[in-house]
Amino acid sequence: METPRAPTGSTDRSVCEGRDVRPGERVLVVGQRTGVVRFRGKTNFAPGFWLGIELDMPSGKNDGSVSGVKYFSCLPKHGVFAPPSRVQRIHGSVDCLSELSSSRLNRPLSGIRRSFSTSSAIASQKETSRKSPVNRSRSNPHRRRWSTLSCSSGLAPTAGGGPGSTGGTTTYTTTSSGSDGSVRLHLGMQVLLSSANEMAQIRYVGMADFAPGLWLGLELRNAKGKNDGSVGGRRYFHCQAGHGVLVRPSRVSYRGINGARLVDENS
């Protein structure tokens, strides 16, 4: 049963107010549901004039009866009562509900599409600007300087008891390889530990006793580490307590490049 409310006029030519609606006519209830008028008159459940509608879909409240009084017959959940002010007659043999709904929805959706297109264009321009090599070079003058220094240094990898080794363990200390000038992680390099968002200096590069694979020994600038350079009774490097940590190369980055791309475990 629909609660009476003030009449709401319709500007659409295909519908009109339900004051003159007769049983058998198709109507639009509360601007949402369609059905056929089966009852017109006064009721026992509320004063005033009421229309009983058999809805097309089971979105109603009864089967045509209220409080034991049957006003019309229909399937359960297909019946609903509403005052004439909440009902609109649908002209013609074809329902106009879909037309009304689409006309109301298309207006805000078109605005959304335009807004979405504009946002996409702005995002695309920002992405292009970010990826442009010209903009990168202008905003990062230090990066060009670092590239020049790395390419010109030509440092070779060290192993065994050389300057880059620790305790006889082979380390990977290449800063440039061949003519391509590709940078490699090496002792003394400043890197960013991603998990702590902390700058650190590489103090060890090599194998570890506690787990297989390649490991980096880092000395953090602040006491955000876990040790002093020793793990499990073995010392990999020296630093202050709480400033040392051993991590995989993938946990660090150098100039925005993940450390896993800057090592060669087969070298």
N, C-alpha and C positions, 0 to 999 in steps of 0.2 A: 504494500500500500504506500503510495507516494504522498508525502506531506504537502499540503497546499502552499504555494508561494505566489508572489506577485507575478502577473503575466509578463513574459519577456517577448517582445515583438521580434518578428523575423523579417529580414530584408530580402530573403530569397523568394523568388516568385513561385517556386515549386511547392511551397508549404504555406499553410495558413493556420490561424488559431483554431482550437478545438471546440469553440462554443457551439458551432453548428454541425459538428461531426455526428454522423448517424451510424448505428450498428451496421457492420458489413464493410465499412470504409477502412482503407489502410491509413495508418497514422505513424507518426514519429513521436516517441515518448521521451520526454526530458532531453530531446535533442540527440539521443544516443541509440535507443532501441526501436525496432520497427515491429508492427503487429497489426491485428485487425480488431476493430471495436466489436465487442460482443454484448455489452451492457451499457445502458445510458439511463441515469435516474438517481433517486435518493437511496441511501443505504442505512443500515442500522448501526454501523460501527462509527460513523461520524456524520455531523450535519453537513448540509450543502449538497451540491450536485456533483456526481461522480461518473467517470467512465471506466468500464471494465474492459481490459484489452487482453487478447490472446497473443502473446509474443511469438515471434518466429523462432527464437532460440530459448533454451531453458534458463533464462536469466531473470525469471519472475519470482514471486513469493508464494503463490498458491495455485490451486487448480480451478479457480473461479468461485470458491467459497471462502467466507471469512466468518469466524466465530460460529460455525455450524449452519450458517445461512448460505445457500448456493445461489449465486446471481447469474452464473453461466457455467458452462462445462468446457474444460480443456485439459490437456496433460499436466501433471504435476510440474511445478516450477515454470510453467508457461503463462500463468495468470498474474495480472497486476492491476491495481486500481489507482487512478490518478485524476485530479481535478482537470477540467477543461483547459485551465491556464498552462498546464504542463504538457498538453498534447497538441500536435500539429497534424493537419491532414496532408497526405501526400497526393498531389494531383497526378493523374495519368496512371497507366498500368505498370510503369517501371519505377522501382524505388529510387529515390534521389539521395539516399543516405550516403552512398559511396561518392557521389558527385560533391555533396556538401562537405564530406570529410576531406576529400582530396583537395578541394579548393581552399579549405582552411589550413591544411597542412603544408601545401606547396609554398605558401607565402613565407612562413618562417624558415622552411627548409632551404629555399633559394638563398635567403640571407646567410644561412649557415654555410652553404656551398661556396658563396662568394668569400665569406670570411675565411673558410678553410683554404681556398685557393690562394688568397692573399698571404695567409700565414705560411703556406708551403713555399710560395715564391720568395718570401723574406728569408725563410730557413735555408732555401737553396742558395741564395746570394751569400749568406753568412758562411755556409759550408764551402762554397767556391772561394770566398775570400780567405778562409782559414787554410785551405789547401794550396793556395797560390804560392809558388816558390818565390815570387817577387816580394809578397807580404812577409813570408817567413824570413827572408834575408834582411828585410828592413827592420823587423821587430826584434830580431835576434842577432845583433852584430857580433856578440861573443861567440855564437855558434860558428860563424865563418872563421874567427880567429882560432878556435879550438881545432877545426878541421885542418887549417893550414899547419898548425903545430903538429898534429897527429901524423899528417902525411909526410912532413919533413923530418920527423924524428927518426923513423925507420928502425925502431928498436926490434931486436930479434928475440924469439922465445928462449927461455933459459930452462935448464933441467939439471938434475943431479945436484952437485955441490956448487953450482953457479950462483950468481948474485941474487937470483929470484927464487932460490930453493930454500926449504925449511926442513931441517932435520933429515936431509938426504931424500926427501919425498919430491917426486917430480911435480913441478908447478907449471901453470900456464900463464905466461907473462907477456904474451905477444901484444904489442900496441898497434902494429900494422902488419899486414900480410901481403906480400907481393906488390904488384903495381896498383891494385885497386884501393889501397889505403884503408881497408876495413879495420875498425877499432876492435881490440880485444881487451877483456878484463885483465888487469895486472896488479901487482903489489903497489900500494901507494895511491891507487886511483880513488878518487872521491865519487861515491855512488849514493843513491837514495834508497834506503830500506823502506819499501812500500808499506809494510804492515805497521811500522812505527812512525811513518812520515818523518824520518830522521836521516840527516846526512851522516855518512860513515866513511871510514877509510879502510880499503882492503888491506889486511895484514897477513892473510894466508889464502892460498888457492891450491887445492889438491884433494887427495883422498882423506877419509876419516876412518877411525876404528869402529865407531858406533853405528855406521850405516854405509852401504855401498854408494858409489857414484861420486861426483865432483861436488865439493863444498867450498864455500867462501868463509873466511874468518874476518869479521868486521869489528873495528873499533869505533863505537858510536861517540858522538860529540857529547851527549848527555847520558846520564846513568839510566838508560832504558834497556840495557842488555841483560844477560843472564849469567855471565861468568867473567873471569879475568883473562880469557884466552885459553883456558884448559878445560877439557871435558873428559870425564871418566878416567882421571889420573894421567892423561896425556896432555902435554902442553903444545898447543899449535902456534901460539904467539903470546906476547906479553901486552897487557893493558891494565888500567885500573879496574878494581872490582865493580861489577855491574855495568861495565862499558863494553864487554865483549859478547859476541854472539856468532854462532856458526849457522849459516843458512844456505839453501840451494841458490844457484845463480838466478833462477826465475823469480826470486823474492826481491831482487834489486833492479834498479834501472839506472842507465847512464845517458844523460841528455835525452830522456824520453824513450830510450830504447831498452827493452827488457833484457836483463842480463843473460837469459838463456840463449839469446841470439849472438852474444858476444864472447862465447867460449867454444872451444873445440876439444871435446873430451877424447878424441882419437889422435890428437897431435902428440 
